[in-house]
Amino acid sequence: MGNFWKITVAGLLLCFGAITAGAQGKIETKKYKIRDLQEKITKVVMTENVFIDGALRQDVVEHWHISPFEICTLEEFKTLRTDANYYFLLVVSGQFSGEMEPGIDFLSFVKGGPEAEEGIGEMTEVVSLPFSVPGGNGREIALIPSFLEIIQDFALRAMERDLEGYQGLSLYNRNLPKIRHKTILFSEDDLSERISPLDKSGTRVRIVEDDEADDAVLNCTPGTVVSYTVAPKVPSATSRCYKMLIGTDNHVLYYFKRHRITGKTGNGFTLQEFKSISAKAQ
């Protein structure tokens, strides 16, 4: 995460550092700090949103497999966050500098520890995945199983290689060639308004309503990939749009990019991205 934005949980500042110096001057990398991830309990923090919490409770049972887990409240998180015996999976609100209010929620996987006494921003971040926007359309609910699998896959990679741990979710762009011969479902709302109807043609690429894309996710439709974007409803000059392509039958992240929202780029997948992805799907 860059230094130009912040994450808040119940009004507390979160700014995650990538590398910190140990007490004796030893550089502790992410790989070193999360080496005990599979041995510790992951606390899944409830959001107080009945729809998200209900989905999280159900989906972690079916899809969380890299460590033991327990459900906890936000109040319990505040108490336990300084305990290095726990990792935490929670929804946090992100705000870029220049934004009047948080515009994006992230699903974050972090490690507890005594350093949190100095501020919650000292917690070690494993990974944070763009999750939703406040007052959004609710598509994140159907995608929670995929998000859980992606977060766990990334965590295991980060435990093995520091390079991948610091590269972040963009490392999954290497999967893009694997969409060949798959059906790509782009939600209409995930495409930039600057893409004309004439541009939206392709034998394996379809432009669909949100419900059809979500049904493909819920039904684990074989050989299909869906788009998902997360961006503030009212962007500022510093706001970002996050774009993803996710497999419906395997929870694989095939594509992850972000761009600054400007008058030229707009919101959603750009025309250049759309053409490139369409060509690779043939």
Contacts in CASP RR format, 6 or more apart in sequence:
PFRMAT RR
TARGET T0000
AUTHOR 0000-0000-0000
METHOD contacts of the structure
MODEL  1
MGNFWKITVAGLLLCFGAITAGAQGKIETKKYKIRDLQEKITKVVMTENV
FIDGALRQDVVEHWHISPFEICTLEEFKTLRTDANYYFLLVVSGQFSGEM
EPGIDFLSFVKGGPEAEEGIGEMTEVVSLPFSVPGGNGREIALIPSFLEI
IQDFALRAMERDLEGYQGLSLYNRNLPKIRHKTILFSEDDLSERISPLDK
SGTRVRIVEDDEADDAVLNCTPGTVVSYTVAPKVPSATSRCYKMLIGTDN
HVLYYFKRHRITGKTGNGFTLQEFKSISAKAQ
1 7 0 8 1.000
1 15 0 8 1.000
1 16 0 8 1.000
1 17 0 8 1.000
1 125 0 8 1.000
1 128 0 8 1.000
3 15 0 8 1.000
4 96 0 8 1.000
4 97 0 8 1.000
4 238 0 8 1.000
5 94 0 8 1.000
5 95 0 8 1.000
5 96 0 8 1.000
5 97 0 8 1.000
5 238 0 8 1.000
6 13 0 8 1.000
6 14 0 8 1.000
6 15 0 8 1.000
6 94 0 8 1.000
6 95 0 8 1.000
6 97 0 8 1.000
7 13 0 8 1.000
7 14 0 8 1.000
7 15 0 8 1.000
7 16 0 8 1.000
7 92 0 8 1.000
7 93 0 8 1.000
7 94 0 8 1.000
7 95 0 8 1.000
7 106 0 8 1.000
7 108 0 8 1.000
7 128 0 8 1.000
8 14 0 8 1.000
8 92 0 8 1.000
8 93 0 8 1.000
8 94 0 8 1.000
8 95 0 8 1.000
8 102 0 8 1.000
9 74 0 8 1.000
9 77 0 8 1.000
9 90 0 8 1.000
9 92 0 8 1.000
9 93 0 8 1.000
9 120 0 8 1.000
10 74 0 8 1.000
10 78 0 8 1.000
12 78 0 8 1.000
12 119 0 8 1.000
12 120 0 8 1.000
13 119 0 8 1.000
13 120 0 8 1.000
13 121 0 8 1.000
14 92 0 8 1.000
14 108 0 8 1.000
14 120 0 8 1.000
14 121 0 8 1.000
14 123 0 8 1.000
15 121 0 8 1.000
16 110 0 8 1.000
16 121 0 8 1.000
16 123 0 8 1.000
16 124 0 8 1.000
16 125 0 8 1.000
16 128 0 8 1.000
17 121 0 8 1.000
17 122 0 8 1.000
17 124 0 8 1.000
17 125 0 8 1.000
18 30 0 8 1.000
18 166 0 8 1.000
19 27 0 8 1.000
19 28 0 8 1.000
19 29 0 8 1.000
19 30 0 8 1.000
20 28 0 8 1.000
20 115 0 8 1.000
20 122 0 8 1.000
21 27 0 8 1.000
21 28 0 8 1.000
22 28 0 8 1.000
29 162 0 8 1.000
30 124 0 8 1.000
30 126 0 8 1.000
30 158 0 8 1.000
30 162 0 8 1.000
30 165 0 8 1.000
30 166 0 8 1.000
31 158 0 8 1.000
31 159 0 8 1.000
31 160 0 8 1.000
31 161 0 8 1.000
31 162 0 8 1.000
31 165 0 8 1.000
33 111 0 8 1.000
33 124 0 8 1.000
34 111 0 8 1.000
34 124 0 8 1.000
34 126 0 8 1.000
34 155 0 8 1.000
34 158 0 8 1.000
34 159 0 8 1.000
35 159 0 8 1.000
37 66 0 8 1.000
37 67 0 8 1.000
37 87 0 8 1.000
37 111 0 8 1.000
37 126 0 8 1.000
37 155 0 8 1.000
37 159 0 8 1.000
38 66 0 8 1.000
38 67 0 8 1.000
38 159 0 8 1.000
39 67 0 8 1.000
40 67 0 8 1.000
40 68 0 8 1.000
40 84 0 8 1.000
40 85 0 8 1.000
40 86 0 8 1.000
40 87 0 8 1.000
40 111 0 8 1.000
41 67 0 8 1.000
41 68 0 8 1.000
41 69 0 8 1.000
41 70 0 8 1.000
41 85 0 8 1.000
41 86 0 8 1.000
41 87 0 8 1.000
42 64 0 8 1.000
42 67 0 8 1.000
42 68 0 8 1.000
42 69 0 8 1.000
42 70 0 8 1.000
42 86 0 8 1.000
42 87 0 8 1.000
42 88 0 8 1.000
42 89 0 8 1.000
42 109 0 8 1.000
43 69 0 8 1.000
43 70 0 8 1.000
43 71 0 8 1.000
43 72 0 8 1.000
43 76 0 8 1.000
43 77 0 8 1.000
43 80 0 8 1.000
43 86 0 8 1.000
43 87 0 8 1.000
43 88 0 8 1.000
43 89 0 8 1.000
44 56 0 8 1.000
44 57 0 8 1.000
44 60 0 8 1.000
44 64 0 8 1.000
44 69 0 8 1.000
44 70 0 8 1.000
44 71 0 8 1.000
44 72 0 8 1.000
44 88 0 8 1.000
44 89 0 8 1.000
44 90 0 8 1.000
45 72 0 8 1.000
45 73 0 8 1.000
45 74 0 8 1.000
45 76 0 8 1.000
45 77 0 8 1.000
45 88 0 8 1.000
45 89 0 8 1.000
45 90 0 8 1.000
45 91 0 8 1.000
46 53 0 8 1.000
46 56 0 8 1.000
46 71 0 8 1.000
46 72 0 8 1.000
46 73 0 8 1.000
46 74 0 8 1.000
47 53 0 8 1.000
47 56 0 8 1.000
47 74 0 8 1.000
47 90 0 8 1.000
47 91 0 8 1.000
48 74 0 8 1.000
51 138 0 8 1.000
51 141 0 8 1.000
52 91 0 8 1.000
52 140 0 8 1.000
52 141 0 8 1.000
52 144 0 8 1.000
55 141 0 8 1.000
55 144 0 8 1.000
56 144 0 8 1.000
57 71 0 8 1.000
59 144 0 8 1.000
59 145 0 8 1.000
59 148 0 8 1.000
60 69 0 8 1.000
60 71 0 8 1.000
60 89 0 8 1.000
60 148 0 8 1.000
62 145 0 8 1.000
63 145 0 8 1.000
63 148 0 8 1.000
63 149 0 8 1.000
63 152 0 8 1.000
63 251 0 8 1.000
64 148 0 8 1.000
64 152 0 8 1.000
65 152 0 8 1.000
66 152 0 8 1.000
66 155 0 8 1.000
66 156 0 8 1.000
67 87 0 8 1.000
69 89 0 8 1.000
72 80 0 8 1.000
74 90 0 8 1.000
77 88 0 8 1.000
77 90 0 8 1.000
80 86 0 8 1.000
80 88 0 8 1.000
80 112 0 8 1.000
81 88 0 8 1.000
81 112 0 8 1.000
81 113 0 8 1.000
81 116 0 8 1.000
81 120 0 8 1.000
81 123 0 8 1.000
82 112 0 8 1.000
82 113 0 8 1.000
82 114 0 8 1.000
82 115 0 8 1.000
82 116 0 8 1.000
82 117 0 8 1.000
83 112 0 8 1.000
83 113 0 8 1.000
84 111 0 8 1.000
84 112 0 8 1.000
84 113 0 8 1.000
84 114 0 8 1.000
86 111 0 8 1.000
86 112 0 8 1.000
87 109 0 8 1.000
87 110 0 8 1.000
87 111 0 8 1.000
87 112 0 8 1.000
87 126 0 8 1.000
88 108 0 8 1.000
88 109 0 8 1.000
88 110 0 8 1.000
88 111 0 8 1.000
88 112 0 8 1.000
88 123 0 8 1.000
89 107 0 8 1.000
89 108 0 8 1.000
89 109 0 8 1.000
89 151 0 8 1.000
90 107 0 8 1.000
90 108 0 8 1.000
90 110 0 8 1.000
91 105 0 8 1.000
91 106 0 8 1.000
91 107 0 8 1.000
91 108 0 8 1.000
91 131 0 8 1.000
91 132 0 8 1.000
92 105 0 8 1.000
92 106 0 8 1.000
92 108 0 8 1.000
92 128 0 8 1.000
93 102 0 8 1.000
93 103 0 8 1.000
93 104 0 8 1.000
93 105 0 8 1.000
93 106 0 8 1.000
93 134 0 8 1.000
94 102 0 8 1.000
94 103 0 8 1.000
94 104 0 8 1.000
94 105 0 8 1.000
94 106 0 8 1.000
95 101 0 8 1.000
95 102 0 8 1.000
95 103 0 8 1.000
96 236 0 8 1.000
96 238 0 8 1.000
96 239 0 8 1.000
96 240 0 8 1.000
97 238 0 8 1.000
98 236 0 8 1.000
98 237 0 8 1.000
98 238 0 8 1.000
99 232 0 8 1.000
99 236 0 8 1.000
99 238 0 8 1.000
99 239 0 8 1.000
100 236 0 8 1.000
102 134 0 8 1.000
103 133 0 8 1.000
103 134 0 8 1.000
103 232 0 8 1.000
103 233 0 8 1.000
103 239 0 8 1.000
104 130 0 8 1.000
104 131 0 8 1.000
104 132 0 8 1.000
104 133 0 8 1.000
104 230 0 8 1.000
104 231 0 8 1.000
104 232 0 8 1.000
104 240 0 8 1.000
104 242 0 8 1.000
105 131 0 8 1.000
105 132 0 8 1.000
105 133 0 8 1.000
105 134 0 8 1.000
106 128 0 8 1.000
106 129 0 8 1.000
106 130 0 8 1.000
106 131 0 8 1.000
107 128 0 8 1.000
107 129 0 8 1.000
107 131 0 8 1.000
107 147 0 8 1.000
107 151 0 8 1.000
108 125 0 8 1.000
108 127 0 8 1.000
108 128 0 8 1.000
108 129 0 8 1.000
109 125 0 8 1.000
109 126 0 8 1.000
109 127 0 8 1.000
109 128 0 8 1.000
109 151 0 8 1.000
109 155 0 8 1.000
110 123 0 8 1.000
110 124 0 8 1.000
110 125 0 8 1.000
110 126 0 8 1.000
111 123 0 8 1.000
111 124 0 8 1.000
111 125 0 8 1.000
111 126 0 8 1.000
112 123 0 8 1.000
112 124 0 8 1.000
113 123 0 8 1.000
113 124 0 8 1.000
115 122 0 8 1.000
115 123 0 8 1.000
116 122 0 8 1.000
116 123 0 8 1.000
126 151 0 8 1.000
126 154 0 8 1.000
126 155 0 8 1.000
126 158 0 8 1.000
127 151 0 8 1.000
127 154 0 8 1.000
127 155 0 8 1.000
127 158 0 8 1.000
127 165 0 8 1.000
127 168 0 8 1.000
127 169 0 8 1.000
129 147 0 8 1.000
129 150 0 8 1.000
129 151 0 8 1.000
129 169 0 8 1.000
130 230 0 8 1.000
130 242 0 8 1.000
130 244 0 8 1.000
130 258 0 8 1.000
131 140 0 8 1.000
131 147 0 8 1.000
131 230 0 8 1.000
132 138 0 8 1.000
132 139 0 8 1.000
132 140 0 8 1.000
132 230 0 8 1.000
133 230 0 8 1.000
133 231 0 8 1.000
133 232 0 8 1.000
133 233 0 8 1.000
134 233 0 8 1.000
135 233 0 8 1.000
136 233 0 8 1.000
137 189 0 8 1.000
137 210 0 8 1.000
139 187 0 8 1.000
139 210 0 8 1.000
139 213 0 8 1.000
139 214 0 8 1.000
139 228 0 8 1.000
140 147 0 8 1.000
142 214 0 8 1.000
142 217 0 8 1.000
142 218 0 8 1.000
143 217 0 8 1.000
143 228 0 8 1.000
143 246 0 8 1.000
145 251 0 8 1.000
146 217 0 8 1.000
146 246 0 8 1.000
146 247 0 8 1.000
146 251 0 8 1.000
146 253 0 8 1.000
149 251 0 8 1.000
150 169 0 8 1.000
150 172 0 8 1.000
150 246 0 8 1.000
150 251 0 8 1.000
150 253 0 8 1.000
153 253 0 8 1.000
154 164 0 8 1.000
154 165 0 8 1.000
154 168 0 8 1.000
154 169 0 8 1.000
154 171 0 8 1.000
157 164 0 8 1.000
157 165 0 8 1.000
157 171 0 8 1.000
158 164 0 8 1.000
158 165 0 8 1.000
164 171 0 8 1.000
165 171 0 8 1.000
169 253 0 8 1.000
169 256 0 8 1.000
170 256 0 8 1.000
170 257 0 8 1.000
172 252 0 8 1.000
172 253 0 8 1.000
172 254 0 8 1.000
172 255 0 8 1.000
172 256 0 8 1.000
173 255 0 8 1.000
173 256 0 8 1.000
173 257 0 8 1.000
175 252 0 8 1.000
175 253 0 8 1.000
175 254 0 8 1.000
175 255 0 8 1.000
176 245 0 8 1.000
176 254 0 8 1.000
176 255 0 8 1.000
176 277 0 8 1.000
176 280 0 8 1.000
177 280 0 8 1.000
178 252 0 8 1.000
178 254 0 8 1.000
179 225 0 8 1.000
179 245 0 8 1.000
179 254 0 8 1.000
179 255 0 8 1.000
179 277 0 8 1.000
179 280 0 8 1.000
179 281 0 8 1.000
180 280 0 8 1.000
180 281 0 8 1.000
180 282 0 8 1.000
181 204 0 8 1.000
181 281 0 8 1.000
182 204 0 8 1.000
182 223 0 8 1.000
182 224 0 8 1.000
182 225 0 8 1.000
182 247 0 8 1.000
182 281 0 8 1.000
183 204 0 8 1.000
183 205 0 8 1.000
183 206 0 8 1.000
183 223 0 8 1.000
183 224 0 8 1.000
183 225 0 8 1.000
183 281 0 8 1.000
184 204 0 8 1.000
184 205 0 8 1.000
184 206 0 8 1.000
184 224 0 8 1.000
184 225 0 8 1.000
184 226 0 8 1.000
184 227 0 8 1.000
184 245 0 8 1.000
184 277 0 8 1.000
184 278 0 8 1.000
184 281 0 8 1.000
185 206 0 8 1.000
185 208 0 8 1.000
185 212 0 8 1.000
185 213 0 8 1.000
185 216 0 8 1.000
185 224 0 8 1.000
185 225 0 8 1.000
185 226 0 8 1.000
185 227 0 8 1.000
186 205 0 8 1.000
186 206 0 8 1.000
186 207 0 8 1.000
186 208 0 8 1.000
186 213 0 8 1.000
186 226 0 8 1.000
186 227 0 8 1.000
186 269 0 8 1.000
186 274 0 8 1.000
187 207 0 8 1.000
187 208 0 8 1.000
187 209 0 8 1.000
187 210 0 8 1.000
187 213 0 8 1.000
187 226 0 8 1.000
187 227 0 8 1.000
187 228 0 8 1.000
187 229 0 8 1.000
188 207 0 8 1.000
188 208 0 8 1.000
188 209 0 8 1.000
188 210 0 8 1.000
189 210 0 8 1.000
189 229 0 8 1.000
190 227 0 8 1.000
190 228 0 8 1.000
190 229 0 8 1.000
190 243 0 8 1.000
190 268 0 8 1.000
190 269 0 8 1.000
191 200 0 8 1.000
191 207 0 8 1.000
191 227 0 8 1.000
191 268 0 8 1.000
191 269 0 8 1.000
191 274 0 8 1.000
192 265 0 8 1.000
192 266 0 8 1.000
192 267 0 8 1.000
192 268 0 8 1.000
192 269 0 8 1.000
192 270 0 8 1.000
192 271 0 8 1.000
192 274 0 8 1.000
193 266 0 8 1.000
193 267 0 8 1.000
194 266 0 8 1.000
194 270 0 8 1.000
194 271 0 8 1.000
195 269 0 8 1.000
195 270 0 8 1.000
195 271 0 8 1.000
195 274 0 8 1.000
199 271 0 8 1.000
199 274 0 8 1.000
199 275 0 8 1.000
200 207 0 8 1.000
200 274 0 8 1.000
202 278 0 8 1.000
202 282 0 8 1.000
203 282 0 8 1.000
204 278 0 8 1.000
204 281 0 8 1.000
204 282 0 8 1.000
205 274 0 8 1.000
205 277 0 8 1.000
205 278 0 8 1.000
205 281 0 8 1.000
213 226 0 8 1.000
213 227 0 8 1.000
215 221 0 8 1.000
216 224 0 8 1.000
216 226 0 8 1.000
216 248 0 8 1.000
217 226 0 8 1.000
217 246 0 8 1.000
217 248 0 8 1.000
219 248 0 8 1.000
220 248 0 8 1.000
220 249 0 8 1.000
221 248 0 8 1.000
221 249 0 8 1.000
222 248 0 8 1.000
222 249 0 8 1.000
223 247 0 8 1.000
223 248 0 8 1.000
223 249 0 8 1.000
224 247 0 8 1.000
224 248 0 8 1.000
224 249 0 8 1.000
225 245 0 8 1.000
225 246 0 8 1.000
225 247 0 8 1.000
225 248 0 8 1.000
225 254 0 8 1.000
225 281 0 8 1.000
226 245 0 8 1.000
226 246 0 8 1.000
226 247 0 8 1.000
226 248 0 8 1.000
227 243 0 8 1.000
227 244 0 8 1.000
227 245 0 8 1.000
227 269 0 8 1.000
228 243 0 8 1.000
228 244 0 8 1.000
228 245 0 8 1.000
228 246 0 8 1.000
229 241 0 8 1.000
229 242 0 8 1.000
229 243 0 8 1.000
229 244 0 8 1.000
229 267 0 8 1.000
229 268 0 8 1.000
229 269 0 8 1.000
230 241 0 8 1.000
230 242 0 8 1.000
231 239 0 8 1.000
231 240 0 8 1.000
231 241 0 8 1.000
231 242 0 8 1.000
231 261 0 8 1.000
231 267 0 8 1.000
231 268 0 8 1.000
232 239 0 8 1.000
232 261 0 8 1.000
235 241 0 8 1.000
235 261 0 8 1.000
235 267 0 8 1.000
237 262 0 8 1.000
238 260 0 8 1.000
239 260 0 8 1.000
239 261 0 8 1.000
240 258 0 8 1.000
240 259 0 8 1.000
240 260 0 8 1.000
240 261 0 8 1.000
241 258 0 8 1.000
241 259 0 8 1.000
241 260 0 8 1.000
241 261 0 8 1.000
241 265 0 8 1.000
241 266 0 8 1.000
241 267 0 8 1.000
241 268 0 8 1.000
242 256 0 8 1.000
242 257 0 8 1.000
242 258 0 8 1.000
243 255 0 8 1.000
243 256 0 8 1.000
243 257 0 8 1.000
243 258 0 8 1.000
243 259 0 8 1.000
243 268 0 8 1.000
243 269 0 8 1.000
243 273 0 8 1.000
244 253 0 8 1.000
244 255 0 8 1.000
244 256 0 8 1.000
245 253 0 8 1.000
245 254 0 8 1.000
245 255 0 8 1.000
245 277 0 8 1.000
246 252 0 8 1.000
246 253 0 8 1.000
246 254 0 8 1.000
247 253 0 8 1.000
247 254 0 8 1.000
255 277 0 8 1.000
257 273 0 8 1.000
259 265 0 8 1.000
259 270 0 8 1.000
261 267 0 8 1.000
269 277 0 8 1.000
END
